Amino acid sequence: MADSPYVARRRVRLAIRRARDARKATQGDVAEAMEWSLSKVMRIESGEVTISQNDLRPLLTYLGIKDKARVESLVAAAKLSKQRVQWWETPQYRDLLTPAIVQLMGLEQSAKEIRYFYPMVVPGRLQTPAYTRAVLETFSGELSEETIEARVRMREKRRETFLDPDEHPDVFLVLDESVLYRQVGGAEVLREQLEHLLTLIGDRRIAVRIIPFKEQSPIPMLATYEIVSLAATEGDEDEAVLYRESDTIDEIVEDKEKIRRHREIFDRVWHGAYDEQTSAGLIKDHATALA
């Protein structure tokens, strides 16, 4: 699966940060050595801005990255990171989306696996338009109508991208059984949503496990999150990012220890839930009952 500009940007900034840490240099040291502002260094390392090829080459030399193949790989990534304005970066979307969701959507393009931990509702990328609208309208007090409309359109486009027949990541979804009962938008909207999940399961697009009410199983105490695993690239290890949200607040987490902890929780709940066949049967039973 080809890198997206966001993945390329991430690869460059992580290489810079790791090399700086290995050199035991501060961001201030880098700024002074390169004759840049401290703000510029901070924004490059955070991924807020890209770095030009002309700036990157002397920076890599200063940081001690001199292997020709490694340098050229990072320069190529820097070039890619500046290419193509994505649809969600256009003014009608970007100003109404959070920085975290903008970054997540870029990273999803190169994901090899995604693990969704959603104890309350179906995750946004797998929602039908009617279900999306019903979920977002519960935040009408905090979000403007313009923002809600933009996010409805955004989620539908994300769903369409996910349904691309050529390439898609392996998706593992954990849902609490309460999701099958919670009539978000009413019975008809929930039925349509459950049938959509069944179609995705039948097409082998997703693997779903339901956390049961009636049997001893791990209790999903954390807020909604997803772990996006990215394919390894030359000179880099496998990488993963954590997207975490609660109410109207969301964030991208790159701390490896936090990601490891969330992955362990996901695996524990996954193995404590109903298996995929039983879970699909439950979803089908609930969809049928709503017809």
DORO-659955 format. One line per 5 residues: their letters; for each residue x, y, z of C-alpha. Coordinates in Angstrom, 1 decimal. Layout:
<sites>
a	X Y Z; ...
</sites>
This chain:
<sites>
madsp	0.0 0.0 0.0; 1.5 3.3 -1.1; 2.5 6.0 1.4; 0.3 9.0 1.8; 1.8 12.4 2.2
yvarr	0.9 12.3 5.9; 2.8 9.0 6.4; 5.7 10.4 4.5; 5.7 13.5 6.7; 5.5 11.4 9.8
rvrla	8.5 9.3 8.7; 10.6 12.4 8.2; 9.7 14.1 11.5; 10.2 10.9 13.5; 13.6 10.3 11.9
irrar	14.5 13.9 12.9; 13.3 13.6 16.4; 15.0 10.2 17.0; 18.3 11.4 15.6; 18.1 14.5 17.7
darka	17.5 12.4 20.8; 20.4 10.1 19.9; 22.6 13.1 19.6; 21.3 14.4 23.0; 20.5 17.7 21.3
tqgdv	17.6 20.0 22.3; 15.2 21.6 19.8; 17.0 24.9 20.8; 20.3 23.4 19.8; 18.9 22.5 16.4
aeame	17.4 25.9 15.9; 20.8 27.6 16.8; 22.8 25.3 14.6; 20.5 25.7 11.6; 19.9 29.4 12.2
wslsk	16.1 28.7 12.4; 13.6 29.9 14.9; 12.7 27.5 17.7; 9.1 27.6 16.5; 10.1 26.3 13.1
vmrie	11.9 23.3 14.7; 8.9 22.6 17.0; 6.4 22.7 14.1; 8.5 20.4 11.9; 8.8 17.8 14.7
sgevt	5.1 18.0 15.6; 4.1 17.5 12.0; 2.3 20.8 11.8; 4.5 21.9 8.8; 6.6 20.0 6.2
isqnd	10.3 20.5 5.7; 11.8 21.4 2.4; 14.4 19.2 0.7; 16.9 22.1 0.9; 16.4 22.4 4.6
lrpll	16.4 18.7 5.3; 19.8 17.8 3.8; 21.9 20.0 6.0; 19.7 19.1 9.0; 20.4 15.4 8.5
tylgi	24.1 16.1 8.2; 24.0 18.0 11.5; 22.0 15.2 13.2; 24.6 12.6 12.0; 22.4 10.8 9.3
kdkar	24.9 10.4 6.5; 24.1 7.1 4.9; 23.4 8.0 1.3; 20.5 5.6 0.9; 18.9 6.7 4.2
veslv	19.3 10.4 3.3; 17.8 9.9 -0.2; 14.9 7.9 1.3; 14.1 10.7 3.7; 14.5 13.4 1.0
aaakl	12.0 11.5 -1.2; 9.6 11.3 1.7; 9.9 15.0 2.3; 9.1 15.6 -1.3; 6.1 13.3 -1.2
skqrv	4.8 15.0 2.0; 4.3 18.2 0.0; 2.4 16.7 -2.8; -1.4 16.5 -3.4; -4.0 18.4 -1.5
qwwet	-6.4 15.9 -0.1; -10.2 16.5 -0.2; -10.3 17.0 3.6; -7.7 19.7 3.3; -9.9 21.9 1.3
pqyrd	-11.4 24.9 3.1; -14.9 23.5 3.2; -13.6 20.7 5.5; -10.3 21.5 7.1; -11.4 24.5 9.1
lltpa	-14.3 22.4 10.6; -12.3 19.3 11.5; -10.0 18.8 14.4; -6.2 18.5 13.7; -6.3 15.0 15.1
ivqlm	-8.9 13.7 12.7; -7.2 15.5 9.7; -3.9 13.6 10.6; -5.8 10.3 11.2; -7.4 10.4 7.8
gleqs	-4.0 10.9 6.2; -2.5 8.0 8.1; -5.5 5.7 7.3; -4.5 5.8 3.7; -1.4 3.7 4.4
akeir	-2.7 1.6 7.3; -2.2 -2.2 7.1; -4.3 -2.9 10.2; -6.9 -0.9 12.2; -8.3 -1.9 15.5
yfypm	-11.5 -0.2 16.7; -12.4 -0.2 20.4; -15.9 1.2 20.4; -18.0 0.3 23.5; -20.8 2.8 22.8
vvpgr	-21.5 3.3 19.0; -20.4 2.0 15.6; -17.1 3.7 14.6; -17.4 6.7 12.3; -15.7 5.1 9.2
lqtpa	-18.2 2.2 9.3; -21.3 4.3 9.9; -24.2 4.7 7.5; -25.0 8.4 6.7; -28.3 8.2 8.7
ytrav	-26.5 6.7 11.7; -23.7 9.3 11.5; -26.2 12.2 11.5; -28.0 10.8 14.5; -24.8 10.4 16.4
letfs	-23.5 13.9 15.6; -26.9 15.6 16.3; -26.5 14.6 19.9; -23.7 17.2 20.0; -25.8 20.0 18.6
gelse	-25.2 22.0 21.7; -21.4 21.9 21.3; -21.1 21.7 17.5; -22.5 24.2 14.9; -24.8 22.9 12.2
etiea	-22.2 23.8 9.7; -19.7 21.6 11.5; -22.1 18.7 11.8; -22.9 18.8 8.1; -19.2 18.9 7.3
rvrmr	-18.5 15.9 9.5; -21.5 14.0 8.0; -20.0 14.5 4.5; -16.5 13.7 5.8; -17.6 10.4 7.4
ekrre	-19.4 9.3 4.2; -16.3 10.0 2.1; -14.2 8.0 4.6; -16.7 5.1 4.3; -16.5 5.3 0.5
tfldp	-12.7 5.2 0.7; -12.8 2.2 3.0; -15.1 0.4 0.5; -12.6 0.8 -2.3; -12.4 -2.7 -3.8
dehpd	-8.6 -2.6 -4.5; -6.9 -1.9 -1.3; -8.1 -1.8 2.3; -6.5 -2.6 5.7; -7.4 -5.5 7.9
vflvl	-10.0 -4.2 10.4; -10.8 -5.6 13.8; -13.8 -4.2 15.6; -14.8 -4.7 19.3; -18.4 -3.5 20.1
desvl	-20.2 -3.7 23.4; -23.4 -5.6 23.1; -25.3 -2.5 24.2; -24.5 -1.0 20.7; -27.0 -3.6 19.2
yrqvg	-29.7 -2.3 21.5; -29.0 1.5 21.4; -31.5 2.8 18.8; -29.4 5.7 17.6; -31.7 7.6 15.2
gaevl	-34.5 5.1 15.8; -35.1 1.4 14.9; -34.9 1.8 11.2; -31.6 3.7 11.3; -30.1 1.0 13.6
reqle	-31.4 -1.8 11.5; -29.8 -0.3 8.4; -26.5 0.2 10.3; -26.5 -3.4 11.5; -27.2 -4.7 8.0
hlltl	-24.3 -2.6 6.7; -22.0 -4.3 9.3; -23.2 -7.7 8.2; -22.4 -6.8 4.6; -18.9 -5.8 5.6
igdrr	-18.5 -9.0 7.6; -19.8 -11.1 4.7; -17.3 -9.4 2.3; -14.5 -10.1 4.7; -13.8 -6.4 5.1
iavri	-14.0 -6.5 8.9; -13.8 -8.9 11.8; -16.2 -8.1 14.6; -16.5 -9.4 18.1; -19.3 -8.5 20.6
ipfke	-18.6 -8.0 24.3; -21.4 -9.9 26.0; -23.8 -8.8 28.7; -24.5 -12.2 30.2; -21.1 -13.9 30.5
qspip	-18.1 -12.9 32.4; -15.9 -10.8 30.1; -13.6 -7.8 30.4; -15.5 -4.5 31.0; -14.6 -1.8 28.4
mlaty	-13.9 1.1 30.8; -11.9 3.3 28.4; -13.2 5.8 26.0; -13.4 5.2 22.3; -10.1 4.6 20.5
eivsl	-8.5 3.1 17.5; -5.0 1.8 16.8; -3.7 2.3 13.2; -0.8 0.1 12.3; 1.3 1.3 9.4
aateg	3.4 -0.8 7.1; 7.2 -0.8 7.8; 9.3 1.2 5.4; 13.0 0.9 4.5; 15.1 1.9 7.5
dedea	12.1 2.0 9.9; 10.3 -0.4 12.2; 6.6 -1.2 12.1; 4.8 1.8 13.5; 1.4 2.4 15.1
vlyre	-0.5 5.5 16.2; -3.4 5.7 18.6; -6.4 7.9 17.9; -8.4 8.6 21.1; -11.6 10.5 21.5
sdtid	-14.0 11.4 24.3; -17.1 13.6 23.8; -15.9 16.3 21.4; -12.2 16.0 22.3; -9.8 13.9 20.3
eived	-6.1 13.4 20.0; -3.3 11.5 18.2; -1.0 9.6 20.6; 2.4 8.4 19.5; 3.8 7.4 22.9
kekir	4.8 3.8 22.4; 4.1 2.8 26.0; 0.5 4.2 25.8; 0.0 2.5 22.5; 1.2 -0.8 24.0
rhrei	-1.1 -0.5 26.9; -4.1 0.2 24.7; -3.2 -2.7 22.4; -3.0 -5.0 25.4; -6.5 -3.9 26.6
fdrvw	-7.9 -4.4 23.1; -6.4 -7.9 22.9; -7.7 -8.8 26.3; -11.2 -7.6 25.4; -11.0 -9.2 22.0
hgayd	-10.2 -12.6 23.4; -12.9 -12.3 26.1; -15.7 -11.4 23.7; -17.9 -13.7 21.6; -16.1 -15.1 18.5
eqtsa	-16.8 -13.7 15.1; -19.4 -16.3 14.1; -21.4 -15.9 17.3; -21.0 -12.1 17.1; -22.3 -12.0 13.4
glikd	-25.3 -14.2 14.5; -26.1 -11.7 17.3; -25.9 -8.7 14.9; -28.2 -10.6 12.4; -30.7 -11.5 15.1
hatal	-31.0 -7.8 16.2; -31.3 -6.5 12.7; -34.1 -9.0 12.0; -35.9 -8.1 15.1; -35.9 -4.4 14.1
a	-37.4 -5.1 10.6
</sites>
